[in-house]
Amino acid sequence: MSDSLVAKTKLGVLNGATEGGVVAFRNVPYAAPPVGKLRFRRPEAPKPWTGTRDATQHGPIPPQNRSRLAAAMGDFTRTQDEDCLTLTIWTPKPDGKRRPVLVWYHGGAFVSGAGSLDWYSGARIAEFGDVVVVGVNYRLGVLGFMHKPGVAEPNLSLRDQIAALEFVHANIDAFGGDPETITVAGQSAGGLSVLALLALPAARKLFKRAIIQSAPFGRPLRTLESCLEPAAKMEEFLGIKSDAQWADAKVPDILAAQLKTMMHYAKFADVTPPFWPVADGELFGADLFQSALPGAADRDIMIGYTKDESAAFFAKAPPVIDATDAQVEGRFRDFFGADARAAMAEYAIRTGSNTPVSLISAMVGDAALAAKSIGFCDALATIGKPAYVYRFDWAAPGNPFGACHCIELPFMFDSLPTYQAPMLEGGDKAGMTALAAQMRDTWAAFVRTGNPNGAHLPHWQRYDLTDRKTMLFDVNSRLAEDPAGRKIWRYWP
């Protein structure tokens, strides 16, 4: 066994495997398996092991149903199991060098995905950026976010994520990483997770920088009271009559009931799942936006979103494609009240189309993601702590998904070959490869220094309220002033 493939952590020795030009350690436990009596319990420390633990193969991913975005992103198949609280770590070499560290929290609305998927391979960033990359698996759906007094306390998934960060801070030096130069990053639900970490003083002391990608700023935390009804609906679908029966519920049955529960609460053009972070009064109050600001003001921050966020949800959705004018107006009324028709007219001008898909996609994308991301950037600029702000604009010509939610991921990880994604179909391969290298190097530069600039990129100025400078990533990336038109348009959700 070569020393170049061995990491000596505080829990025991790991043997990794080469992946490209780096070493990957897979299925690294950061908490005890949440099985048996530990189901619905806070994560507990993993037990040390003797000898050398094989870390060359993927472990199970968290139990989950098919991704809601498979139509855009493509699909994946992996072994699933509750014993899933593990990390995947990519390092140029597990030596004594103290490299900056990127800790990645995947998206998936807290109901799907895994940090160990090949989509999120950190091999290219680690190799070309000389950094250590960590992908985090955490509990999902009912197993991570159901709340029922006496059975499951809220936010177990977020507690998993904190435990993972604590493990990284304590052990990453064994993998050639610097525990004092950690960047946390996440997309979609993972972006909201980064906000949560920024809001928690005990967590944010463990990292130096943060990257927030397409975070659902516009979706409020659930209240403790609002969690009780979905939990009761789960019990109805599972036939559970007493709290004790939860310990014996089978995972396939839980997933089937979870899907039924999500369908029960589904609404027209609303993709918020019923199992979601909770304002529990312990980790968070009701306003995560405001709670995260002090932490963000103390850290290097990069924030971004995609140009056509919600097209991933609605471009191929018959209920939206076939929506009536009354349905579209009703959804606009949810945000604009009596001004719904005027807002619809403005959005038709902004998008160049008045189809239900274009109107709903643009407005809901703003409401849940883009506009609120900009609002957070405005808030940081107001207190004199401006972030680096980007928008991902690349889209394959004629592709109905446009620059949709998640489309930046294969570019920032430089992992295009791992995707069989409809959202990428029709793209020019040479241009895509070049953009992927540019974004990979941009993310690595920020992880190293807190500044994304370098020879790979046009000069990127921080965001301010005067001109809202935003980097637009595309075949020809450029810095633009107020690309969303905050100064031009009247109606914002």
Steps between C-alpha positions, in 0.01 A plus 500: 500500500650833392528777763368740234161327527479496882341755734543471878195660662419530870263204463731271310688440176335520157618362168387697195524459123622714214242692297648693212795690638390492865421258781136433596383367836143371486244394757683681783274497809449831678223375730363172629253326267152647577336159514301309758459709814698783335237553230352849559779580746766768481822377338738330741878472468624203297695226670876479437624199307811287513714406203454673166148577379439457128390837359529411132133425428182704516269432791121528491327829432214623721160335439303703244249497218581602143612861466233749399752647254592177322333634184759778490806355674475134406481215746728286715486161669686425822460266793299668775508445874443686826868437577596796283665768717825501310737727310685473171835680511721588203854621566809556286681298763439402866823662612592765754426790268222730624283562195176701496188285533165508319210328681206435264134469602292364211153614399183304436234680709620298802330193351752372242867501403829412668840662536659176379338508153741514207325822395674669793842344462755738646787336314547775239478788746740322735749428224499832319442718806726319748217488754325227696132441414248330728154377395245449779219244520222590745156364589217598266124537497306351788812344651672840513223758539184347643407645837273319743538552875607178667617351170717737299634840590531754217799572277685171546640540150650838584652351812657234277655777294641671807645167617663454160660843523627425850656176375667682211637770729642237736642259240564670168869548575536124456396550136735791430244767585508813716225508765539876529425563131168327438243620249146366528303492175163372393239523228122521534416320827876488556510878458232533768715272715790743460270782614412291803868448582559875468216558746652275769795648694624156606504380137637807327809506721599182313528663155645809339310541172164413351357449151120514468361367171133530401384494860123510559514824699133556423372185674436562869591250768215283623357559845495227761121496485488467121713183520238306692254456214749347250621266777142394565446446127809276493356294783171473313670368188721263701221376724691604812283519811765552770838673524675169569410374152732756336803294608384204292382689190681372191692748286318411173169554677620833641607615153168395347307686771728801460420518129128476571530774761685729259234441236228571756645844573597584142361826362497654155844643410630460855791262552557541874506153665323439834822385671719806533722684754308613806511812714551290810596774747828322570698504178296772327240765550242574232718723280801310366576787257565745784668242721754416231598862427739546797683179411518595133633844591789329678595266217612512136181443302417405140131481400338405172199369315406392149318708242202263459482332840147358494507371143640179648170449684247627248636472142375141469217513757155446337308678779695819424525452123122461483416757769206732448530877518309487827753257651794715395333813630419323825865411553602860430231617742670297774791745478360820349141507618290751307801581279513145361398592145740793484782274628412238237519764226839613622632144521382440143722790391790383715491146362390584147217249533158471659470120509411346837841331523698819437291713736482247782865394466632856509282619786529192722875487431527856626272436797678191627856555384641782287332815634552398861864415429542852365326630812759329719777653291335841541486449876871412515592802287290725723705405807824543308582131453445445125513154350619374164179441303450294185225382268539190286369583151625215281228296332507254214344658187133414474499293818167555685669491839712808425741600775301305757540407863804269548647560155814666638599188696672297223695814411618607846609143582638454147313170502315519166580139398308367803171655384244358260285806545220628275580853619840478323377355170595703194794677659828555319750261660806719454329805646362298791842355579659844502227644725537207739875564535433869562243436771706224663794738530274781625359289783848373589639856509227610739561198724871582511486877554144625540540676165383326180713708265790373291619458144209261437236773539413860397557727800222448751407790728297456815129578495378841615167685499612754240530266202453147639796357310442133422720246322308332221640152428457405136710405198635856525472579869478869589429740784163675463316776683162411651427215254175414677368852442426592860512867397275448199217271602229581749363162606706264713350223712 
